[in-house]
Amino acid sequence: MSPFDQSDVARSILEMLPIGVCVVDTEKRIVVWSDGAERITGHLRHEVIGHSCIAEALLHCDQPGCEFCSGECPVARAMKTAQPVHACGFVHHKAGHQVGVRVRAVVVRNGHGSIIGAVETFEEAQSARYGQSETFGLPESLDEVTGLASRTMMQLHLLQAIETFASIQVPFAVLCFRLEQLDHFRASFGPEAASSLLHVVARTLEGALWKTDFVGRWSDDSFLVILNSCRDDALQSVRERVQRLVADSSIAWWGERRSVPVSIGQATMQTGDTPASLMKRTDQSLNAISHARARAAGSEVNPSSGS
């Protein structure tokens, strides 16, 4: 008998793999969690073994209404169809942000051919950070708090995108994410908590974007995203996807999960736009969303006011 036929040897090989490996039973309780899964998600093996990936929301795919591992997640689809499933999705990091991953799921059968669970592998998708790495050696190119591109660097990327549009008509769009009431959050929980929240949102944003996109810190409470080759008809779906992920971003502070509302402004590049005119439309969109959120919050506080 070969030593590789021993179940303990096979299990140890799975657990040592650098990619994320998660094996679940038919109730979706986790029975194997690899070293790679620990690294990618921040969740240690002893914290997840025996727990349900549904209850803990550790793994989820990028499908509408499927953020908490519903019946359409990759492992559920694999067990339902008995077919391999490939998908792009996100895992929820222990620190609070979302990590973009490529996912593969296949069923596990016993000696009689019956399905007894599924194995899901996941590896990090390349994020927007890698697409910007060649410029990070420049002075003032990095934001000290988040590690993303600084406002100076984002201004350069914006100017380059506009010049490319003017010369060869490559479309692009911008999204601006504002963390509402960040000053109040900082005053209530301290600057360290605010910095941690900014860091978590930054990691979520860079993990949610394509390698060709850019993301950076735009102001104290906002981030700017440049979506290259993004047209008007695709902007809304991209915005909604990223918005769902950012809405799930939070930090553990004083024994509770803490977060703030996030408003999003948007604009697509138009002929004749300058950086100033493009960002003016983005700010107008952002302020309209922010004001609508404030009015809605005021109505909830005092529902009898107004007509």
Secondary structure, DSSP 8 states (H G I E B T S, - for coil): --GGGSHHHHHHHHHH-SSEEEEEETT-BEEEE-HHHHHHH---HHHHTTSBHHHHT-EEESSTT-TT--TTSHHHHHHHHSS-EEEEEEEE-TTS-EEEEEEEEEEEE-TTS-EEEEEEEEEE---HHHHTGGGTTSTT-B-TTT-SB-HHHHHHHHHHHHHHHHHH---EEEEEEEETTHHHHHHHH-HHHHHHHHHHHHHHHHHHS-TT-EEEEEETTEEEEEEET--HHHHHHHHHHHHHHHHT--EEETTEEE---EEEEEEE--TT--HHHHHHHHHHHHHHHHHHHHHHHHHHH-TTS--
